[in-house]
């Protein structure tokens, strides 16, 4: 009798076990199908991975979706993707038009906090160390600089090493290209994005809508770029007009996209495959 | 002392107690009187719920108010700067990273977090995580009552499966992660999804949770937790060696099996049935979530928390 009972138990286990394996196979096939049929493995325009993201294929498979990068970002630029976001569920992304990364943490915390190093901090650490070394070499024998701040040297080098994407201008809608200026607030009053302008002494980022601009030729993207003249400049054309031009050092942080006053941003970020 | 490898289930059962040996006879009272003698009915349950709500509340508040106490989610977190890692999630990550060559890049924090969790839960008992931390458990524990009510009213039939099914899923999802080189299970993980939904706001993915929730109510009690969840299974494996356990003393037991009725994993209390116990003292195994429901309900104080090996000192 008891043998019979265990027999039934075993049969039931094999039956349900077979169903379990079958459902696992379906899950596996489905995830493989989704992976193979994804439109592109890099996110859409203006949607970026956080700084330091490694190759997208490895990124999505090794990101454990813990959300530590989301937590640490002082301006909450990073969000976790829901299933309808077109990205892998739970992976972090930055949507630059609504909140760009303005580097106001000054230390790439999101990268440093990542436990599986899909946001790889080592490259930035090396870059920062190199910058300090170089600075020390340059200063050797010279009189000590009163304003010397190794942290600043380091963070600038680290910031410049970020490559989330590259900015592209839409010359047909850009105000400067049409010779127009801009005055007032760049975004609608309901906009809640924040930004720390490079020219202010504010340590904290402030709401974008609070800032009032006024310029004869719109140059807000150039003014607000956290990287500065290495990344974007107002280039004087042969006819004397000034137009913004994106340079190689652009990190793709997206601040320019966030502060662009045209209805559809006249500057976009194209993500770069790491 | 306890022996890790000896299975008390295989020993010959002790003869059932006679009426004179029953705890109520010893006390000189009637069985019914003894049986109704429940004090502090929800002592451990309340403590446990408080801990569960505190932990998950800390997660939520850390993000909402920028408290920096307990950051991240149950997949991976930082407790005041100290990393903690979900072991099954970590295991899949290690597997995938070995294939992709990302393995050397895994940070020291990752290993510290994994080590801390493994050490902690091997001390306090693996599936303790389930009833004391897991936010889905809190929902399911209460939905369980609805399910029991429906079964009692004969609206639905109970469906049970083999407990070993989850090891099929445990191995299966691990193989799947390595084969597809994606954390496939994390898209289905109840612990991760509910935790993230609580902290970072709900999303469409909760549909999946609700579907299984309904399935658990109307078809099979605690289906996900008992037969699927590889996170719980991992904690169960880690907790095999745990000294913290529930101790059962046969001489205080009145065979009422109330404990088994409230138990979240009733097969762990196999020894409370009349004539089932093989020893005078039994300890619950690795599936026991150390929830304390049995401790709360036992009229004879036959079930208690214990730390094996330290009993003689107290």
Interface residues (C-beta under 8 A of the other chain):
Chain A: X9 X12 X13 X16 X17 X20 X21 X24 X27 X28 X31 X32 X35 X54 X57 X58 X60 X61 X62 X63 X64 X65 X66 X67 X68 X70 X71 X72 X79 X80 X82 X83 X84 X88 X89 X90 X113 X114 X115 X116 X117 X118 X120 X121 X122
Chain B: X62 X63 X71 X72 X73 X75 X76 X77 X78 X83 X85 X86 X89 X90 X93 X96 X97 X100 X102 X105 X106 X107 X109 X110 X113 X161 X162 X164 X165 X168 X169 X172 X173 X176 X179 X180 X181 X182 X183 X184 X186 X187 X188 X192 X196 X199 X200 X203 X204 X205 X227
